[in-house]
Amino acid sequence: MKIIQITDTHLSSLKPQFEENWKPLVAWIDSLGPDLVVHTGDLTVDGADFEEDLVHSRELLRDLQYPTLCVPGNHDVGDVPGTRQPIDGERLSRWRRIIGPDRWAHDLGEWRLIGLNSLIIGSGSSEEDEQLAWLENTLRTREGRRVLVFKHKPLFIEDPDEGESGYWGLRPEPRLQLLALFAANGVELVASGHLHRARIVDRAPFRCVWGLSSGFVVGPMVHMPYGDALLGAAVHTLGATVESRIVPLDTLRPIVLDDVLHEVYPPAPVKGALS
C-alpha cells in the first residue's frame, strides 16, 4: 500500500507565486498511482484570512485522481494564541466548511490513519480538549490496527525532550503527552510538514518524517540547522514495516521564499503608523 504525503503547497489565486509547481506535482503523483494522498497542511497562502484561498485550493485538489485527505496548517486556520493570526472558531469553521474535517480517522485494511489539527495543540481551548479525548478514543478502539499519524507541525525539532521550540514545533507539555500516548498505542509513524525541510528521524519510539514542501524552500532568512532544503514529496509504503522515502522533484521550480516574501507575506502594518 502506497501513501504519498504532500505538504506546504501554499496555493492562492490572489498570490499565485507558488502555483506553477502544482501541475508538475500532480503529474508526478499520477505517475506513481498511490492508494491515498495526504496533505499535511499549509494548503493555502493565507486561508486563515481569505476564504478565496481555501475555495481556490479546494478546486485545485480536484486535479488529484486519488482519495485525498488534508489536515490544516497555520496559514490555513491560524496558530496558537498570541500569534499574528490566532486560531479561532471563525477560521476553523471556514476550513471545515470548505475543505473538510480538521481531524479524522481513516482505516485502510490493517492500518488506521489519524489526522490531527496541530494548531490547537497547546492552545488551552475546548477544541484542544475535545481533540485529545477523540484521539484517545480513536487509538483505544483501533481493534489491533497499526497506526500512522499525520499533522502539520512536527512533535519536536531536535530531540523529543527539548524545551520550547516557539513557532516551529509543539509546546513541551502537550508534546510529551502525545509522545507517551503514541508510544503506548503502538504508533509507527508521525508525518508532518511546516518546516520546509526534509528529514527522517528515529529518535522516538516511532519514526518521524518531515515532508517536503512543493511550494518553496526557505533560504538564509531562517536558521534551521536540521533537515534538507528540498522541494518534492514523501512516499510511505506500508507492509511488514513502514518504509518512508524523501523524493526531491526536479520538475518543480526552486522558488526561495526570501526572494518573494515582501510580495506574499508583507509585514503587518504597525497600528498608529502613518501611511
Protein Blocks (a to p, Z undefined) as FASTA:
>chain_A
ZZdddehklpafklmmlmmmmmmmmmmmmmnopabdcdeejkbfblmlmmklmmmmmmmm
mmpcbdcdddddfklnopaehiabdcdfklmmmmmmmnocfbdcddehjbccddddfklg
onlpaklmmmmmmmmmmmmmnnopacddddfbdfbfkbmkbccehjmmccfklmmmmmmm
mmmnopabdcdehkopacdddfbfbdcdddddfkbccdfkbccfedjddeddddddddfb
ccddddddfkbccddfklmmmmmmgcdddehiaZZ
